[in-house]
Amino acid sequence: MCLGLSISLHTGNTDEHTAGCLLVGDSQENNVIIKDGFVGKSNNAYKRIYPRIAKALEKGEEVKIEYVDFD
């Protein structure tokens, strides 16, 4: 089921850098291993994926991001 929600995608490293938005990164520390978790190299990841997403949206294509909980 698609709820049609709008979620921002941006850089950041900890939960203090987000209010429910998706933080992207090329490395991570699981919050089961360390208390608050950590997303690393977020600028590099954002610069790599944002142009692809923006281009698809400009073409009118649907873009889906799937959240998976592995717990």
All heavy atoms as TSV, in Angstrom:
chain	resi	resn	atom	element	x	y	z
A	1	MET	N	N	0.842	-1.173	0.000
A	1	MET	CA	C	0.000	0.000	0.000
A	1	MET	C	C	0.887	1.236	0.000
A	1	MET	O	O	1.813	1.348	0.781
A	1	MET	CB	C	-0.883	-0.004	1.244
A	1	MET	CG	C	-1.717	1.247	1.363
A	1	MET	SD	S	-2.936	1.211	2.692
A	1	MET	CE	C	-1.917	1.360	4.132
A	2	CYS	N	N	0.614	2.164	-0.873
A	2	CYS	CA	C	1.364	3.414	-0.940
A	2	CYS	C	C	0.586	4.494	-0.204
A	2	CYS	O	O	-0.578	4.737	-0.501
A	2	CYS	CB	C	1.593	3.823	-2.392
A	2	CYS	SG	S	2.446	5.397	-2.548
A	3	LEU	N	N	1.227	5.132	0.746
A	3	LEU	CA	C	0.574	6.176	1.512
A	3	LEU	C	C	0.794	7.563	0.926
A	3	LEU	O	O	0.224	8.529	1.392
A	3	LEU	CB	C	1.072	6.146	2.963
A	3	LEU	CG	C	0.843	4.839	3.713
A	3	LEU	CD1	C	1.466	4.905	5.091
A	3	LEU	CD2	C	-0.637	4.537	3.815
A	4	GLY	N	N	1.631	7.670	-0.103
A	4	GLY	CA	C	1.883	8.955	-0.726
A	4	GLY	C	C	2.569	9.949	0.200
A	4	GLY	O	O	2.321	11.139	0.132
A	5	LEU	N	N	3.415	9.459	1.069
A	5	LEU	CA	C	4.107	10.316	2.019
A	5	LEU	C	C	5.294	10.997	1.352
A	5	LEU	O	O	5.909	10.459	0.453
A	5	LEU	CB	C	4.604	9.495	3.207
A	5	LEU	CG	C	3.552	8.755	4.006
A	5	LEU	CD1	C	4.217	7.874	5.054
A	5	LEU	CD2	C	2.595	9.719	4.672
A	6	SER	N	N	5.630	12.149	1.849
A	6	SER	CA	C	6.805	12.858	1.369
A	6	SER	C	C	7.868	12.814	2.468
A	6	SER	O	O	7.629	13.258	3.588
A	6	SER	CB	C	6.447	14.309	1.054
A	6	SER	OG	O	7.598	15.024	0.702
A	7	ILE	N	N	9.018	12.271	2.139
A	7	ILE	CA	C	10.122	12.169	3.085
A	7	ILE	C	C	11.347	12.802	2.457
A	7	ILE	O	O	11.692	12.502	1.322
A	7	ILE	CB	C	10.417	10.695	3.449
A	7	ILE	CG1	C	9.204	10.074	4.116
A	7	ILE	CG2	C	11.640	10.593	4.351
A	7	ILE	CD1	C	9.349	8.597	4.377
A	8	SER	N	N	11.995	13.677	3.192
A	8	SER	CA	C	13.206	14.313	2.677
A	8	SER	C	C	14.389	13.354	2.756
A	8	SER	O	O	14.444	12.477	3.606
A	8	SER	CB	C	13.530	15.572	3.483
A	8	SER	OG	O	12.542	16.539	3.293
A	9	LEU	N	N	15.320	13.566	1.879
A	9	LEU	CA	C	16.540	12.773	1.786
A	9	LEU	C	C	17.697	13.752	1.918
A	9	LEU	O	O	17.764	14.718	1.170
A	9	LEU	CB	C	16.552	12.092	0.414
A	9	LEU	CG	C	17.710	11.258	-0.002
A	9	LEU	CD1	C	17.632	9.904	0.688
A	9	LEU	CD2	C	17.680	11.064	-1.502
A	10	HIS	N	N	18.566	13.556	2.893
A	10	HIS	CA	C	19.664	14.509	3.049
A	10	HIS	C	C	20.840	13.887	3.787
A	10	HIS	O	O	20.801	12.738	4.199
A	10	HIS	CB	C	19.190	15.785	3.750
A	10	HIS	CG	C	18.592	15.590	5.094
A	10	HIS	ND1	N	19.329	15.520	6.253
A	10	HIS	CD2	C	17.297	15.454	5.482
A	10	HIS	CE1	C	18.525	15.364	7.280
A	10	HIS	NE2	N	17.286	15.310	6.839
A	11	THR	N	N	21.889	14.697	3.948
A	11	THR	CA	C	23.091	14.244	4.635
A	11	THR	C	C	22.918	14.382	6.138
A	11	THR	O	O	22.087	15.149	6.618
A	11	THR	CB	C	24.311	15.070	4.196
A	11	THR	OG1	O	24.100	16.432	4.548
A	11	THR	CG2	C	24.551	14.949	2.709
A	12	GLY	N	N	23.712	13.639	6.866
A	12	GLY	CA	C	23.702	13.692	8.319
A	12	GLY	C	C	24.382	12.453	8.864
A	12	GLY	O	O	24.588	11.479	8.146
A	13	ASN	N	N	24.717	12.501	10.143
A	13	ASN	CA	C	25.456	11.394	10.725
A	13	ASN	C	C	24.772	10.715	11.914
A	13	ASN	O	O	25.042	9.559	12.191
A	13	ASN	CB	C	26.842	11.865	11.178
A	13	ASN	CG	C	27.653	12.430	10.042
A	13	ASN	OD1	O	27.909	13.613	10.001
A	13	ASN	ND2	N	28.024	11.588	9.095
A	14	THR	N	N	23.897	11.419	12.628
A	14	THR	CA	C	23.265	10.841	13.812
A	14	THR	C	C	21.783	11.176	13.843
A	14	THR	O	O	21.299	11.963	13.019
A	14	THR	CB	C	23.911	11.379	15.112
A	14	THR	OG1	O	23.555	12.758	15.266
A	14	THR	CG2	C	25.413	11.205	15.111
A	15	ASP	N	N	21.083	10.642	14.822
A	15	ASP	CA	C	19.661	10.931	14.945
A	15	ASP	C	C	19.397	12.407	15.224
A	15	ASP	O	O	18.308	12.901	14.968
A	15	ASP	CB	C	19.007	10.052	16.017
A	15	ASP	CG	C	19.608	10.221	17.396
A	15	ASP	OD1	O	20.676	10.842	17.520
A	15	ASP	OD2	O	19.003	9.709	18.352
A	16	GLU	N	N	20.392	13.120	15.704
A	16	GLU	CA	C	20.241	14.561	15.919
A	16	GLU	C	C	20.155	15.331	14.604
A	16	GLU	O	O	19.716	16.474	14.579
A	16	GLU	CB	C	21.404	15.098	16.758
A	16	GLU	CG	C	21.415	14.562	18.174
A	16	GLU	CD	C	22.648	14.975	18.940
A	16	GLU	OE1	O	23.572	15.566	18.343
A	16	GLU	OE2	O	22.689	14.692	20.156
A	17	HIS	N	N	20.556	14.717	13.508
A	17	HIS	CA	C	20.560	15.375	12.204
A	17	HIS	C	C	19.299	15.098	11.398
A	17	HIS	O	O	19.210	15.504	10.238
A	17	HIS	CB	C	21.789	14.927	11.394
A	17	HIS	CG	C	23.071	15.238	12.066
A	17	HIS	ND1	N	24.168	14.405	11.994
A	17	HIS	CD2	C	23.452	16.285	12.851
A	17	HIS	CE1	C	25.163	14.925	12.687
A	17	HIS	NE2	N	24.740	16.069	13.218
A	18	THR	N	N	18.357	14.415	11.983
A	18	THR	CA	C	17.145	14.076	11.240
A	18	THR	C	C	15.909	14.184	12.129
A	18	THR	O	O	15.990	14.028	13.337
A	18	THR	CB	C	17.227	12.656	10.651
A	18	THR	OG1	O	16.047	12.409	9.884
A	18	THR	CG2	C	17.366	11.592	11.712
A	19	ALA	N	N	14.796	14.474	11.523
A	19	ALA	CA	C	13.503	14.478	12.222
A	19	ALA	C	C	12.582	13.520	11.470
A	19	ALA	O	O	11.483	13.870	11.063
A	19	ALA	CB	C	12.927	15.884	12.273
A	20	GLY	N	N	13.089	12.325	11.232
A	20	GLY	CA	C	12.312	11.329	10.501
A	20	GLY	C	C	12.674	11.223	9.034
A	20	GLY	O	O	12.127	10.403	8.311
A	21	CYS	N	N	13.592	12.068	8.587
A	21	CYS	CA	C	14.032	12.012	7.192
A	21	CYS	C	C	15.029	10.872	7.004
A	21	CYS	O	O	15.605	10.372	7.959
A	21	CYS	CB	C	14.705	13.318	6.794
A	21	CYS	SG	S	13.634	14.750	6.957
A	22	LEU	N	N	15.255	10.515	5.770
A	22	LEU	CA	C	16.201	9.469	5.425
A	22	LEU	C	C	17.600	10.063	5.320
A	22	LEU	O	O	17.834	10.984	4.542
A	22	LEU	CB	C	15.805	8.822	4.102
A	22	LEU	CG	C	16.726	7.771	3.519
A	22	LEU	CD1	C	16.843	6.579	4.462
A	22	LEU	CD2	C	16.220	7.327	2.166
A	23	LEU	N	N	18.523	9.569	6.135
A	23	LEU	CA	C	19.927	9.946	6.018
A	23	LEU	C	C	20.613	8.903	5.162
A	23	LEU	O	O	20.438	7.708	5.368
A	23	LEU	CB	C	20.604	9.990	7.394
A	23	LEU	CG	C	20.070	10.989	8.401
A	23	LEU	CD1	C	20.867	10.880	9.697
A	23	LEU	CD2	C	20.124	12.397	7.864
A	24	VAL	N	N	21.385	9.345	4.193
A	24	VAL	CA	C	22.101	8.415	3.325
A	24	VAL	C	C	23.568	8.396	3.705
A	24	VAL	O	O	24.096	9.371	4.236
A	24	VAL	CB	C	21.923	8.779	1.833
A	24	VAL	CG1	C	20.465	8.677	1.434
A	24	VAL	CG2	C	22.450	10.180	1.538
A	25	GLY	N	N	24.245	7.298	3.438
A	25	GLY	CA	C	25.659	7.204	3.744
A	25	GLY	C	C	26.276	5.974	3.134
A	25	GLY	O	O	25.583	5.069	2.676
A	26	ASP	N	N	27.583	5.943	3.131
A	26	ASP	CA	C	28.329	4.808	2.601
A	26	ASP	C	C	28.894	3.914	3.697
A	26	ASP	O	O	29.512	2.907	3.420
A	26	ASP	CB	C	29.470	5.289	1.702
A	26	ASP	CG	C	28.964	5.784	0.357
A	26	ASP	OD1	O	27.914	5.298	-0.104
A	26	ASP	OD2	O	29.616	6.657	-0.241
A	27	SER	N	N	28.711	4.312	4.950
A	27	SER	CA	C	29.126	3.466	6.066
A	27	SER	C	C	28.131	3.681	7.197
A	27	SER	O	O	27.400	4.671	7.223
A	27	SER	CB	C	30.552	3.796	6.518
A	27	SER	OG	O	30.607	5.090	7.072
A	28	GLN	N	N	28.117	2.747	8.137
A	28	GLN	CA	C	27.193	2.876	9.259
A	28	GLN	C	C	27.652	2.049	10.433
A	28	GLN	O	O	28.379	1.088	10.275
A	28	GLN	CB	C	25.775	2.465	8.852
A	28	GLN	CG	C	25.615	1.026	8.402
A	28	GLN	CD	C	25.183	0.082	9.529
A	28	GLN	OE1	O	24.573	0.510	10.488
A	28	GLN	NE2	N	25.508	-1.174	9.413
A	29	GLU	N	N	27.243	2.490	11.605
A	29	GLU	CA	C	27.409	1.728	12.838
A	29	GLU	C	C	26.004	1.415	13.315
A	29	GLU	O	O	25.204	2.324	13.538
A	29	GLU	CB	C	28.155	2.534	13.906
A	29	GLU	CG	C	29.615	2.753	13.612
A	29	GLU	CD	C	30.451	1.487	13.730
A	29	GLU	OE1	O	30.063	0.567	14.464
A	29	GLU	OE2	O	31.507	1.437	13.081
A	30	ASN	N	N	25.706	0.171	13.457
A	30	ASN	CA	C	24.391	-0.277	13.868
A	30	ASN	C	C	24.063	0.216	15.268
A	30	ASN	O	O	24.894	0.142	16.162
A	30	ASN	CB	C	24.373	-1.811	13.813
A	30	ASN	CG	C	23.011	-2.390	14.001
A	30	ASN	OD1	O	22.260	-1.985	14.862
A	30	ASN	ND2	N	22.700	-3.360	13.170
A	31	ASN	N	N	22.840	0.706	15.488
A	31	ASN	CA	C	22.486	1.196	16.815
A	31	ASN	C	C	22.283	0.076	17.827
A	31	ASN	O	O	22.022	0.334	18.986
A	31	ASN	CB	C	21.279	2.130	16.777
A	31	ASN	CG	C	20.035	1.470	16.265
A	31	ASN	OD1	O	20.046	0.311	15.855
A	31	ASN	ND2	N	18.943	2.206	16.255
A	32	VAL	N	N	22.409	-1.169	17.404
A	32	VAL	CA	C	22.433	-2.281	18.345
A	32	VAL	C	C	23.851	-2.431	18.913
A	32	VAL	O	O	24.041	-2.802	20.055
A	32	VAL	CB	C	21.974	-3.594	17.664
A	32	VAL	CG1	C	22.164	-4.793	18.573
A	32	VAL	CG2	C	20.519	-3.476	17.212
A	33	ILE	N	N	24.840	-2.083	18.103
A	33	ILE	CA	C	26.244	-2.198	18.501
A	33	ILE	C	C	26.674	-1.000	19.350
A	33	ILE	O	O	27.297	-1.158	20.387
A	33	ILE	CB	C	27.147	-2.344	17.263
A	33	ILE	CG1	C	26.797	-3.643	16.518
A	33	ILE	CG2	C	28.623	-2.322	17.647
A	33	ILE	CD1	C	27.447	-3.772	15.165
A	34	ILE	N	N	26.394	0.199	18.882
A	34	ILE	CA	C	26.659	1.397	19.678
A	34	ILE	C	C	25.326	2.094	19.924
A	34	ILE	O	O	24.429	2.051	19.086
A	34	ILE	CB	C	27.687	2.342	19.030
A	34	ILE	CG1	C	27.212	2.874	17.683
A	34	ILE	CG2	C	29.033	1.697	18.895
A	34	ILE	CD1	C	28.119	3.937	17.091
A	35	LYS	N	N	25.194	2.737	21.037
A	35	LYS	CA	C	23.903	3.226	21.514
A	35	LYS	C	C	23.087	3.983	20.471
A	35	LYS	O	O	21.930	3.690	20.241
A	35	LYS	CB	C	24.094	4.095	22.751
A	35	LYS	CG	C	22.804	4.605	23.329
A	35	LYS	CD	C	23.042	5.492	24.531
A	35	LYS	CE	C	21.715	6.021	25.008
A	35	LYS	NZ	N	21.685	7.430	25.190
A	36	ASP	N	N	23.652	4.984	19.838
A	36	ASP	CA	C	22.871	5.853	18.971
A	36	ASP	C	C	23.058	5.602	17.479
A	36	ASP	O	O	22.405	6.235	16.661
A	36	ASP	CB	C	23.195	7.318	19.279
A	36	ASP	CG	C	22.747	7.707	20.671
A	36	ASP	OD1	O	21.683	7.235	21.106
A	36	ASP	OD2	O	23.465	8.480	21.326
A	37	GLY	N	N	23.940	4.709	17.122
A	37	GLY	CA	C	24.181	4.469	15.706
A	37	GLY	C	C	24.915	5.626	15.054
A	37	GLY	O	O	25.107	6.685	15.653
A	38	PHE	N	N	25.333	5.438	13.821
A	38	PHE	CA	C	26.087	6.462	13.105
A	38	PHE	C	C	26.032	6.160	11.621
A	38	PHE	O	O	26.192	5.021	11.204
A	38	PHE	CB	C	27.545	6.475	13.578
A	38	PHE	CG	C	28.386	7.528	12.920
A	38	PHE	CD1	C	28.387	8.824	13.401
A	38	PHE	CD2	C	29.158	7.217	11.821
A	38	PHE	CE1	C	29.161	9.800	12.795
A	38	PHE	CE2	C	29.939	8.177	11.203
A	38	PHE	CZ	C	29.939	9.481	11.697
A	39	VAL	N	N	25.807	7.189	10.826
A	39	VAL	CA	C	25.853	7.091	9.366
A	39	VAL	C	C	27.063	7.891	8.919
A	39	VAL	O	O	27.197	9.064	9.262
A	39	VAL	CB	C	24.576	7.662	8.709
A	39	VAL	CG1	C	24.690	7.639	7.202
A	39	VAL	CG2	C	23.353	6.894	9.176
A	40	GLY	N	N	27.952	7.268	8.156
A	40	GLY	CA	C	29.165	7.937	7.721
A	40	GLY	C	C	29.209	8.175	6.223
A	40	GLY	O	O	28.483	7.557	5.461
A	41	LYS	N	N	30.070	9.085	5.838
A	41	LYS	CA	C	30.293	9.433	4.427
A	41	LYS	C	C	28.982	9.822	3.742
A	41	LYS	O	O	28.718	9.457	2.602
A	41	LYS	CB	C	30.986	8.291	3.695
A	41	LYS	CG	C	32.334	7.930	4.300
A	41	LYS	CD	C	32.991	6.808	3.555
A	41	LYS	CE	C	34.299	6.450	4.234
A	41	LYS	NZ	N	34.933	5.310	3.621
A	42	SER	N	N	28.167	10.599	4.447
A	42	SER	CA	C	26.854	10.941	3.911
A	42	SER	C	C	26.927	11.916	2.735
A	42	SER	O	O	26.122	11.840	1.817
A	42	SER	CB	C	25.941	11.494	5.011
A	42	SER	OG	O	26.449	12.690	5.549
A	43	ASN	N	N	27.888	12.839	2.746
A	43	ASN	CA	C	28.003	13.770	1.616
A	43	ASN	C	C	28.309	13.035	0.324
A	43	ASN	O	O	27.719	13.337	-0.724
A	43	ASN	CB	C	29.076	14.827	1.891
A	43	ASN	CG	C	28.642	15.850	2.915
A	43	ASN	OD1	O	27.466	16.196	3.001
A	43	ASN	ND2	N	29.574	16.322	3.703
A	44	ASN	N	N	29.231	12.081	0.381
A	44	ASN	CA	C	29.580	11.311	-0.819
A	44	ASN	C	C	28.371	10.544	-1.356
A	44	ASN	O	O	28.112	10.533	-2.561
A	44	ASN	CB	C	30.700	10.321	-0.517
A	44	ASN	CG	C	32.014	10.983	-0.204
A	44	ASN	OD1	O	32.218	12.151	-0.523
A	44	ASN	ND2	N	32.905	10.265	0.440
A	45	ALA	N	N	27.637	9.896	-0.467
A	45	ALA	CA	C	26.472	9.120	-0.878
A	45	ALA	C	C	25.399	10.024	-1.484
A	45	ALA	O	O	24.811	9.705	-2.517
A	45	ALA	CB	C	25.910	8.341	0.301
A	46	TYR	N	N	25.142	11.152	-0.850
A	46	TYR	CA	C	24.122	12.080	-1.337
A	46	TYR	C	C	24.472	12.592	-2.731
A	46	TYR	O	O	23.626	12.609	-3.625
A	46	TYR	CB	C	23.985	13.244	-0.361
A	46	TYR	CG	C	22.897	14.213	-0.732
A	46	TYR	CD1	C	21.582	13.968	-0.343
A	46	TYR	CD2	C	23.169	15.367	-1.452
A	46	TYR	CE1	C	20.573	14.860	-0.678
A	46	TYR	CE2	C	22.177	16.250	-1.790
A	46	TYR	CZ	C	20.881	16.005	-1.405
A	46	TYR	OH	O	19.887	16.872	-1.742
A	47	LYS	N	N	25.718	13.009	-2.910
A	47	LYS	CA	C	26.152	13.518	-4.217
A	47	LYS	C	C	26.054	12.457	-5.306
A	47	LYS	O	O	25.876	12.772	-6.482
A	47	LYS	CB	C	27.588	14.043	-4.123
A	47	LYS	CG	C	27.701	15.328	-3.343
A	47	LYS	CD	C	29.156	15.738	-3.188
A	47	LYS	CE	C	29.286	16.961	-2.310
A	47	LYS	NZ	N	30.699	17.320	-2.081
A	48	ARG	N	N	26.174	11.200	-4.934
A	48	ARG	CA	C	26.095	10.112	-5.906
A	48	ARG	C	C	24.647	9.765	-6.271
A	48	ARG	O	O	24.339	9.518	-7.425
A	48	ARG	CB	C	26.810	8.877	-5.360
A	48	ARG	CG	C	26.926	7.760	-6.366
A	48	ARG	CD	C	27.663	6.535	-5.833
A	48	ARG	NE	N	26.941	5.902	-4.728
A	48	ARG	CZ	C	27.240	6.005	-3.439
A	48	ARG	NH1	N	28.282	6.712	-3.048
A	48	ARG	NH2	N	26.530	5.398	-2.514
A	49	ILE	N	N	23.742	9.749	-5.288
A	49	ILE	CA	C	22.391	9.274	-5.586
A	49	ILE	C	C	21.396	10.377	-5.928
A	49	ILE	O	O	20.458	10.145	-6.681
A	49	ILE	CB	C	21.824	8.406	-4.448
A	49	ILE	CG1	C	21.593	9.216	-3.185
A	49	ILE	CG2	C	22.702	7.222	-4.172
A	49	ILE	CD1	C	20.832	8.478	-2.115
A	50	TYR	N	N	21.584	11.588	-5.390
A	50	TYR	CA	C	20.597	12.637	-5.626
A	50	TYR	C	C	20.393	12.952	-7.109
A	50	TYR	O	O	19.250	13.057	-7.559
A	50	TYR	CB	C	20.948	13.914	-4.851
A	50	TYR	CG	C	19.916	14.989	-5.062
A	50	TYR	CD1	C	18.738	14.983	-4.334
A	50	TYR	CD2	C	20.097	15.980	-6.022
A	50	TYR	CE1	C	17.766	15.950	-4.539
A	50	TYR	CE2	C	19.133	16.945	-6.241
A	50	TYR	CZ	C	17.971	16.928	-5.497
A	50	TYR	OH	O	17.017	17.866	-5.722
A	51	PRO	N	N	21.454	13.122	-7.905
A	51	PRO	CA	C	21.228	13.429	-9.321
A	51	PRO	C	C	20.398	12.358	-10.036
A	51	PRO	O	O	19.563	12.683	-10.894
A	51	PRO	CB	C	22.645	13.517	-9.906
A	51	PRO	CG	C	23.499	13.882	-8.745
A	51	PRO	CD	C	22.889	13.161	-7.568
A	52	ARG	N	N	20.593	11.097	-9.691
A	52	ARG	CA	C	19.825	10.017	-10.326
A	52	ARG	C	C	18.347	10.105	-9.958
A	52	ARG	O	O	17.470	9.917	-10.802
A	52	ARG	CB	C	20.379	8.662	-9.923
A	52	ARG	CG	C	21.790	8.419	-10.449
A	52	ARG	CD	C	22.392	7.149	-9.927
A	52	ARG	NE	N	21.608	6.001	-10.310
A	52	ARG	CZ	C	21.776	4.782	-9.813
A	52	ARG	NH1	N	22.706	4.565	-8.906
A	52	ARG	NH2	N	21.037	3.784	-10.208
A	53	ILE	N	N	18.076	10.393	-8.703
A	53	ILE	CA	C	16.694	10.505	-8.251
A	53	ILE	C	C	16.036	11.736	-8.879
A	53	ILE	O	O	14.916	11.668	-9.394
A	53	ILE	CB	C	16.632	10.573	-6.711
A	53	ILE	CG1	C	17.091	9.237	-6.119
A	53	ILE	CG2	C	15.230	10.930	-6.239
A	53	ILE	CD1	C	17.302	9.263	-4.623
A	54	ALA	N	N	16.725	12.873	-8.861
A	54	ALA	CA	C	16.179	14.100	-9.424
A	54	ALA	C	C	15.884	13.936	-10.917
A	54	ALA	O	O	14.836	14.376	-11.398
A	54	ALA	CB	C	17.145	15.262	-9.197
A	55	LYS	N	N	16.784	13.299	-11.641
A	55	LYS	CA	C	16.594	13.093	-13.074
A	55	LYS	C	C	15.356	12.236	-13.344
A	55	LYS	O	O	14.564	12.535	-14.237
A	55	LYS	CB	C	17.839	12.431	-13.673
A	55	LYS	CG	C	17.834	12.331	-15.163
A	55	LYS	CD	C	19.177	11.794	-15.660
A	55	LYS	CE	C	19.236	11.763	-17.160
A	55	LYS	NZ	N	20.534	11.291	-17.636
A	56	ALA	N	N	15.185	11.179	-12.570
A	56	ALA	CA	C	14.017	10.313	-12.740
A	56	ALA	C	C	12.729	11.085	-12.455
A	56	ALA	O	O	11.750	10.980	-13.202
A	56	ALA	CB	C	14.123	9.097	-11.829
A	57	LEU	N	N	12.719	11.880	-11.404
A	57	LEU	CA	C	11.526	12.665	-11.070
A	57	LEU	C	C	11.217	13.708	-12.137
A	57	LEU	O	O	10.054	13.935	-12.484
A	57	LEU	CB	C	11.700	13.337	-9.708
A	57	LEU	CG	C	11.723	12.388	-8.505
A	57	LEU	CD1	C	12.097	13.147	-7.237
A	57	LEU	CD2	C	10.389	11.684	-8.346
A	58	GLU	N	N	12.260	14.339	-12.681
A	58	GLU	CA	C	12.065	15.322	-13.746
A	58	GLU	C	C	11.450	14.683	-14.988
A	58	GLU	O	O	10.721	15.334	-15.727
A	58	GLU	CB	C	13.388	15.990	-14.096
A	58	GLU	CG	C	13.863	16.960	-13.036
A	58	GLU	CD	C	15.269	17.472	-13.280
A	58	GLU	OE1	O	15.949	16.999	-14.231
A	58	GLU	OE2	O	15.705	18.345	-12.496
A	59	LYS	N	N	11.734	13.416	-15.218
A	59	LYS	CA	C	11.166	12.686	-16.354
A	59	LYS	C	C	9.755	12.184	-16.072
A	59	LYS	O	O	9.132	11.572	-16.915
A	59	LYS	CB	C	12.046	11.477	-16.697
A	59	LYS	CG	C	13.374	11.801	-17.295
A	59	LYS	CD	C	14.101	10.499	-17.583
A	59	LYS	CE	C	15.412	10.705	-18.259
A	59	LYS	NZ	N	16.095	9.418	-18.516
A	60	GLY	N	N	9.289	12.418	-14.835
A	60	GLY	CA	C	7.961	11.950	-14.459
A	60	GLY	C	C	7.930	10.495	-14.028
A	60	GLY	O	O	6.857	9.904	-13.896
A	61	GLU	N	N	9.100	9.930	-13.805
A	61	GLU	CA	C	9.175	8.538	-13.374
A	61	GLU	C	C	8.868	8.434	-11.882
A	61	GLU	O	O	9.086	9.384	-11.126
A	61	GLU	CB	C	10.568	7.964	-13.649
A	61	GLU	CG	C	10.928	7.921	-15.115
A	61	GLU	CD	C	12.362	7.482	-15.360
A	61	GLU	OE1	O	13.079	7.168	-14.391
A	61	GLU	OE2	O	12.760	7.464	-16.537
A	62	GLU	N	N	8.365	7.295	-11.475
A	62	GLU	CA	C	8.107	7.045	-10.071
A	62	GLU	C	C	9.399	6.601	-9.392
A	62	GLU	O	O	10.131	5.786	-9.932
A	62	GLU	CB	C	7.048	5.956	-9.917
A	62	GLU	CG	C	6.661	5.684	-8.498
A	62	GLU	CD	C	5.566	4.641	-8.381
A	62	GLU	OE1	O	5.550	3.686	-9.180
A	62	GLU	OE2	O	4.731	4.793	-7.499
A	63	VAL	N	N	9.672	7.148	-8.231
A	63	VAL	CA	C	10.848	6.775	-7.451
A	63	VAL	C	C	10.363	6.186	-6.135
A	63	VAL	O	O	9.568	6.803	-5.435
A	63	VAL	CB	C	11.767	7.990	-7.181
A	63	VAL	CG1	C	12.908	7.611	-6.263
A	63	VAL	CG2	C	12.280	8.567	-8.494
A	64	LYS	N	N	10.828	4.998	-5.822
A	64	LYS	CA	C	10.455	4.350	-4.573
A	64	LYS	C	C	11.694	4.070	-3.748
A	64	LYS	O	O	12.712	3.646	-4.273
A	64	LYS	CB	C	9.747	3.019	-4.834
A	64	LYS	CG	C	8.400	3.162	-5.479
A	64	LYS	CD	C	7.747	1.815	-5.638
A	64	LYS	CE	C	6.394	1.933	-6.282
A	64	LYS	NZ	N	5.734	0.626	-6.407
A	65	ILE	N	N	11.584	4.305	-2.459
A	65	ILE	CA	C	12.636	3.970	-1.513
A	65	ILE	C	C	11.999	3.042	-0.491
A	65	ILE	O	O	10.996	3.369	0.119
A	65	ILE	CB	C	13.216	5.219	-0.817
A	65	ILE	CG1	C	13.868	6.133	-1.873
A	65	ILE	CG2	C	14.212	4.814	0.261
A	65	ILE	CD1	C	14.338	7.451	-1.329
A	66	GLU	N	N	12.586	1.874	-0.321
A	66	GLU	CA	C	12.022	0.880	0.588
A	66	GLU	C	C	12.829	0.827	1.879
A	66	GLU	O	O	14.043	0.690	1.857
A	66	GLU	CB	C	12.047	-0.493	-0.085
A	66	GLU	CG	C	11.466	-1.591	0.754
A	66	GLU	CD	C	11.473	-2.939	0.052
A	66	GLU	OE1	O	11.891	-3.004	-1.123
A	66	GLU	OE2	O	11.086	-3.918	0.675
A	67	TYR	N	N	12.143	0.983	2.989
A	67	TYR	CA	C	12.750	0.820	4.304
A	67	TYR	C	C	12.582	-0.638	4.724
A	67	TYR	O	O	11.490	-1.172	4.641
A	67	TYR	CB	C	12.038	1.683	5.357
A	67	TYR	CG	C	12.360	3.140	5.281
A	67	TYR	CD1	C	11.708	3.971	4.388
A	67	TYR	CD2	C	13.303	3.711	6.109
A	67	TYR	CE1	C	11.978	5.314	4.320
A	67	TYR	CE2	C	13.580	5.061	6.066
A	67	TYR	CZ	C	12.917	5.853	5.172
A	67	TYR	OH	O	13.210	7.190	5.117
A	68	VAL	N	N	13.663	-1.267	5.162
A	68	VAL	CA	C	13.607	-2.644	5.598
A	68	VAL	C	C	14.140	-2.723	7.028
A	68	VAL	O	O	15.228	-2.234	7.313
A	68	VAL	CB	C	14.462	-3.554	4.674
A	68	VAL	CG1	C	14.442	-4.987	5.168
A	68	VAL	CG2	C	13.971	-3.467	3.239
A	69	ASP	N	N	13.376	-3.326	7.905
A	69	ASP	CA	C	13.782	-3.513	9.290
A	69	ASP	C	C	14.274	-4.938	9.436
A	69	ASP	O	O	13.500	-5.887	9.303
A	69	ASP	CB	C	12.607	-3.242	10.225
A	69	ASP	CG	C	12.987	-3.357	11.690
A	69	ASP	OD1	O	14.140	-3.676	12.002
A	69	ASP	OD2	O	12.101	-3.104	12.524
A	70	PHE	N	N	15.555	-5.119	9.688
A	70	PHE	CA	C	16.150	-6.455	9.767
A	70	PHE	C	C	16.136	-7.040	11.173
A	70	PHE	O	O	16.715	-8.077	11.412
A	70	PHE	CB	C	17.586	-6.441	9.236
A	70	PHE	CG	C	17.659	-6.212	7.759
A	70	PHE	CD1	C	18.056	-4.981	7.251
A	70	PHE	CD2	C	17.326	-7.215	6.879
A	70	PHE	CE1	C	18.134	-4.772	5.884
A	70	PHE	CE2	C	17.385	-7.011	5.510
A	70	PHE	CZ	C	17.794	-5.786	5.015
A	71	ASP	N	N	15.485	-6.372	12.124
A	71	ASP	CA	C	15.421	-6.891	13.496
A	71	ASP	C	C	14.535	-8.101	13.579
A	71	ASP	O	O	13.510	-8.244	13.087
A	71	ASP	CB	C	14.908	-5.824	14.462
A	71	ASP	CG	C	15.954	-4.752	14.708
A	71	ASP	OD1	O	17.133	-5.019	14.465
A	71	ASP	OD2	O	15.565	-3.652	15.144
